[in-house]
């Protein structure tokens, strides 16, 4: 198969890397080649976390600018920061709920209004899905299932290379048994946001 490139970005604690692992392991079980690269920028303190994931005949995990097939943004400002990865073909899913960095509270930086961020994304992204993943995760029963909301949305994107059932199986194999019910609910809510 040709290479499918996914760029995931968020902040520490949002489950960005776990989401990458679930996608990657589902692809491997299907017999597909997977390469992955992670960057943890002070992740435990709310720093930036990004993952590049390539499925198919790829050797290097890094995604060049303008070459992502899918960008999954767990935090709106981080999605905006990932715009260089986007081209006309790229689908972008972004969470609309923000996480304000501690530097804003200290007065060292500013966080633009979310509406401004979304407006900038809309101006530059042809295939954009804006989802309040935090709200849907709460609806599912736990804010910590936010990453599964976004994974559900990603699975519903056209040309996503792994089937819904394969992703669900990978969720069951990669998350603690007591959390599966809530996480599958969150996954379904995200899936419906994109699939209608």
C-alpha positions, -999 to 999 in steps of 0.1 A, spaced: 0 0 0 11 36 -4 21 54 27 -5 70 49 9 97 72 -7 108 105 6 137 126 -8 139 162 -2 168 184 -13 179 219 0 185 254 11 161 281 -16 140 297 -40 141 268 -33 106 255 -16 115 223 10 87 224 -15 61 236 -37 70 206 -7 65 182 0 32 198 -36 20 193 -35 30 156 0 15 151 -8 -18 167 -41 -22 147 -21 -16 115 6 -41 125 -21 -68 132 -34 -62 97 1 -69 84 10 -33 75 44 -17 81 43 10 107 70 36 117 65 61 145 84 90 161 75 108 193 85 141 208 78 147 244 84 184 253 81 184 291 51 162 286 45 156 323 42 193 329 17 200 301 44 205 274 39 198 237 37 161 226 38 152 189 38 119 171 44 112 135 30 78 123 34 63 89 15 33 78 27 14 47 60 12 28 79 38 48 113 38 64 116 72 81 88 82 105 91 119 101 65 137 81 77 165 59 59 198 57 28 197 35 28 159 35 4 147 62 -27 128 52 -43 134 86 -36 158 115 -52 150 148 -50 181 171 -57 174 208 -55 211 216 -64 240 193 -32 261 196 -11 229 189 -33 222 159 -26 257 146 11 252 152 10 220 130 -3 239 100 30 235 81 23 197 79 -10 205 60 -17 206 22 -50 206 2 -53 168 6 -49 168 44 -78 161 67 -75 180 101 -94 171 132 -91 195 161 -104 195 196 -119 229 203 -113 228 241 -82 246 250 -55 240 276 -39 272 287 -2 269 293 11 279 328 31 307 311 -2 325 304 -11 324 341 23 338 349 18 366 324 47 355 303 26 347 272 -8 351 258 -33 326 245 -55 338 216 -93 333 217 -103 298 204 -126 315 179 -95 332 164 -76 299 162 -106 281 145 -110 310 121 -73 307 111 -76 270 107 -108 274 85 -89 298 63 -61 274 57 -75 239 59 -98 225 32 -110 194 52 -114 206 88 -135 189 116 -138 209 148 -149 188 177 -154 196 214 -137 164 225 -137 174 261 -175 178 261 -180 145 244 -156 127 267 -176 140 297 -207 128 280 -191 93 277 -184 94 314 -148 105 318 -128 135 306 -97 112 303 -114 95 273 -109 127 252 -83 109 231 -108 81 222 -132 108 210 -106 121 186 -96 85 176 -132 78 167 -134 109 146 -101 99 128 -114 64 121 -144 79 102 -122 101 80 -123 91 43 -93 69 33 -83 61 69 -63 29 64 -77 8 92 -112 -4 98 -134 6 127 -135 -30 141 -97 -33 140 -93 0 159 -119 -11 185 -100 -44 190 -68 -25 195 -85 -2 221 -96 -33 240 -60 -47 239 -43 -15 249 -64 1 276 -72 -12 312 -103 -34 312 -122 -13 337 -120 17 313 -130 0 281 -168 7 283 -163 45 288 -136 46 261 -157 28 235 -186 52 242 -162 81 237 -149 65 205 -185 61 191 -193 97 199 -163 109 180 -170 85 151 -205 99 148 -192 135 147 -175 128 114 -196 100 99 -229 118 106 
